[in-house]
Amino acid sequence: MTSRISVRQICFIMLIYTAVTKFILYPTQLSFTSGRDLLFSALINFVLQGVIIWAVSYLCSRTDKTFFELIEGSLGNITARIVYGFFALFFMVCAVMPLFEQKVYVHAIFYDMIPSLLVFLPIFFFTVYVSAKGFENIGRCADICLPLFLISMLLVLVMAFTEVKWDNFLPMFTQPKKVFEGSLANAFRFAEPAFLLMFMGHFKYKKGDAAKITLSYIGGAVFVMVVLAVFYGVYGDIAQSRQFAISKISLFFPAIDMLGRIDLLALYVLEIAMLFALALNIQLAVHCIEECTGYKNRAILSLAVNAVFLIIIIVFDNNLHAINMLWSKWMWIVFLIFANIIPLASWLLRRKND
């Protein structure tokens, strides 16, 4: 198998996309469910996903097959196609909340004087184009996003740290039940092991790569934990009423009173990484449909998948809260299966190198 994405690029994806997909509403919702113990809730999810990511990464050292080939070699071609069909639906589910979050976020932060639907619809030109590309494009996008992510995060966090009040976290761990409830309610935001399954067999594994990929994921988790800590440290008990956390944590930087919203420059740059992270879900959905059906015209598949999302955005334009409630209450089951159980169960499939 010719490598179509490098380990370096997978590491960038684990670092950047893990973080940026959790910067908009995740801190607010975690503040609502877990209060000052939100860091414990996030830590549970990150530790669990980190273990699974290591397991999948290490599995890549034991075989050069793709996930599709593993299933096909153990359970047959028809089963492999069916599994990939379900994964296509799963990645489409993964994309729904980020789409709606981006829609309300971009409108509220950058273009609040224009109707939100008109602002967001042009994004589908981007997702249709990107989703028609393969793993090479996914890797190149990650290369582009790394410096943008690091520079923007450095600027935002430097501006935010001056106003953090660490006593907002005291007393800690007073309601353990809420810690686990917050972790479960936000489990739908953790799909990274499923991403790694799709990359399996599309890169050349070298000794130590499992550690590199896992450490990259841990790096992304650290960025999220820092943003959560700063967000709650700045707002305390009212954090649950503050939407779009990444845009709120630097509001009290002293220079903003004199120079205006200079933090918006960093947020514009960070938005690029957010869009590529959103597009990854759609790209993988198109990839899974291609494997499931055998139809190789990715441009047509991309157009069809994005048309579905366009209809969803238009029909449910003002229903973000209802969708979020549905995802929070029930989608943990779907993510438990596709981002936890199946990645671990893939060790049971027949491997070439046994």
N, C-alpha and C positions, 0 to 999 in steps of 0.2 A: 504494500500500500504506500503510495507516494504521500508524503506529509503535505497536508493542505492547511494546517494551522500549527504554529509552533508552541512549545511548552511556555516560552516567554509570554506569548500572547494570551494563552490560557491563564497564566498567572495574573496578567493585567486585568483580564475579565473578572477573575475571582476577587481581586482587590478593588477595582473601580466600581463595577456594576453591583457588587454586593452592597457597597456603601450608598451609591446615589439613588438606588431604588427604595431606600428607607429614610430619605431626608425630608419628605413632604408631609405626609399625614401620620406616618408611623409614630413619631415622638408624641404627637398630640393624643393619639388613641392609646398609646401605652401609658401616658400620664393619667388618662381617664380610668383605665382598668387597674393599673398597679400603683398609682400615686407615686410617692417618693421612692418606692421600691422598684421602679421601672428598670433600673439597671440589672437587677436580678432576673427579671422576666426575660430581658433581651439575652442575658448570659446563658440561660437555659437553652434557648433556641440556637444560639451560636455554637455552643459546645456540642450539642447533638448533631448539628449539620457539619461541624468540623470533623467529627469522628467519621461520618458517612462519606464526606469528601475524601478523607484519607483512605478509606476502604476502597472507594471507586478508583482513586488515583493508583493505589497499589495493585488493584486488579489489572490496570493497564500495563503493569510490568510483567504480568503473567500471560498475556496474550496480545497478538497484534491484530486481532479481529475487531471489527466494529460491533456495536451493540446489536445491530440488526443481524450480523453474521453469527454472533453468539446464540441468539434466539433461534435463528434458522438452523444452525448446526445441532441444536438440542431438541427443538420442538417442531421444526419444519417451517417452510416458507410461508404457508398460510398463517400460521400463528404469529410469525414475525411481522407480517403485514398488518394483522389485527392489532398487535401491541403498538405498532407505530401509528396506527390510526387513532388509538386512544391517546397516545402521547401528543399527537397533533391537537386534539381537543384540549388536552391538559395545558399545552403552551398557549393556546388561545385563551383559556381561562386565566392563565398567568398574566396575560396582557391586558385584560379588561380593567382591573383596578388602576394600573399605571396609566392607562389611556385617560380615564376619567380624572385621575389626580393631576395629570399634566394639563388637561383641559382647564380645570378650575385654577390651577396654580399659575399658568402662563397668563390667563386673563386677569387674575387678581394682582399679580406682581408687575407685569409689564404693560398690559393693554386694557386697563380697567374701563376705558371710555368707549370701547368697541364691543359689540355683542360677542359673547364668549364663543359661540358656535362659529361665527365668521372668522375669528382669530385662529381657531384650532383646525378647521377643515384643511387648510393648506398642508398640514403635517402629513397628510396621506400621500402627497406627491413624494415626500421623502421616504415614507415607509414602503410604498409600492416599489420604488427604485431599489432601496437597500435590500428588501426581502427577496428580490429576484436574484441576488448574488449568493455565492457559496461561502464555504468556510474561509477561503482566502480573504474575502472581504471582511468577514467577522474579525479576523486577526488584525487586518490593517486598521480597522476602526478602533480596536483596542489600543494599538500603537499610538494613534492620533490622540486618544482620550487621556492617556497617562499624564503628559505634561499639563494639559488643560485642567485636569482634576487636581493635581498636586498644587498648582499655582493658586487656583481659586479657593481651595480648601484652606491653604495657608493664610490667605488674606482674610477670609471670613472668620477663621478661628482666632487669629491675632486680634481682630476687632472685637470679638465676642468675649474673650477671657477676662477682660478688665471689669466686667460687671457681674461676674458669677459670685453668688453667695452660697458657699458650701453648706452652711447650716440649714439650708432648705431641705437637705436630705435627712435631717435628724427629727425624730428617732427612726432608725432603719429596721426593716424586716419585722414590722409590728403586725402585719396581716399576711401570713404565708399563703393563705388561700388565694388572695388576689394576685400574688406573684405568678402562680400557676395558671390562673384564669387569664391573665394578660398574655402569658406565653402561648397558650392555646388559641386565644382569640386572634392572635397575629401570626399564627403559623403559616397562613397563606402567603406571607411575604418571603418565605424561604424556599426557593426552588433550585438553588445552585447545584445540588447533587444530580438533578435531572439534566442540567446543562452539560455537566461533565460526562454523563452517559452518552450524550449525543456526540461529544468530541472523541470518544473512545475509538481507537483505530484510525483516526484522522491526523495523528501526530506520532512522531517517533519518540518512544520512551527511552530515557537514559537513566542510569542509576542516580537516585536522589531526587528524581522529579516529583515523586509523591510528596516528599517533604516540602519542596518548593511550592507546589500547588496548595498544599494545606496551609503553609505559612502565609501565602498570599491571601488566602481566605481569612485567616486570623487578622491580617493587616486591615482588610476591609471591615472586619468586625470591630477592630479598635477604633477606626474612624467613626463608625456608627455610635459606639459607646461614648466616645468623646462628645459628639454632637448631642446625644441624649443627656449627658451630664451637664453640658453647658446650657442646654435649653431649660432643663428643670432648675438648674442653679440660678438662672436669670429670672425665671417667672414663678417658681415655686408652685404653690397650690393652684394658681390660675393658669398653669401651663395647659391644662386640659381644654381651655377655651381659646387657645391661641393656635390658629391654623398655620400651615406652611412653615414649620419650625426653622428650616435652613435660612429662610428670609427674615426671620424674627430675631435670631440670636445676636445679630450685630447692630440692631437698631439703636442701642444706647451708647455706641462708640462716640466719644466726645467730639471727634472731628466732623461727624455728620451734621451737627448743628451749624457748623461754619461752611462746610463744603457741599452739603446736600447728600443724597443717597449714593455715596461712592461705592457702597457695598453692592449696588446693582451691577456694576461692571463685573465683579467676581461671579455674581449669580448668573449673568448672561453667559459667561464662559462655562460655568458648571452645567448649565442647561444643555450644552452640546453633549456632554457625557450622559446626561439623563435621557436624551433622545436616543442615543445609540443603545443604551441599556434597555429601553422600551422596545426598540426595533429587534433586539436579539430574540425576544420571545416570538415575534412574528416570523423572523427568519427561521427559527427552529421548527415552528409549526409548518411552514412551507416545506422545509426539508423532510419532515415526517410524512407529510402528504405525498411528496415525491416518492419516498421509499415505499409507502403503503400502496400506492396506485400504480407505480411504475411509469407514470407520466412525467416526462423529463422537461417539459416546457415550464421553467420556473417563473417566467414572466407572467404567464397566464395564471398559474397557481397563486402567485403573489397578488395579482389583481383581484382574484376571487376572494382570497382570505381578507384582504384589506377592505373589500366591498362589504363583507360581513361586519367588520368592525365599524365601518362608516354608518351602516344601518343601525347598529347598536347605539352608537354615539348620538345619532339623530333621534331615534325613538325614545331613548332613556336620557335625554339631554339634562333633565333636572332631577334625576333620581340617584345621585351619587350616595346620599345617605342610606337609601334603601338597599342599594347594591352592597355598600360597605357592611351593613348589618347582616345581610345574607352571607357574605363571604366570611365575616367574623364568626358567625354561629355554626356554619356547616362546612365551609371549604377546607377546614383543617383535616377532614376525613380524606378528601381528594389528595391533598398534599402529603398526608401521612402515607398514602399508597404509592404515589408517583415519585415523591422526593425523599422517601425514607425506606419503605419496605422493598420496592422494586430495585433500587440501587444496591441494597444489601443482598437481596435474593439473586442478583446477577452473578454472585460468586458460585451459585449452584449450577450455572450453565456450563456446558462442555467447552473447555478451552483447548486451543491448539497446542499450547506448550506443556500440557500435563504429561 
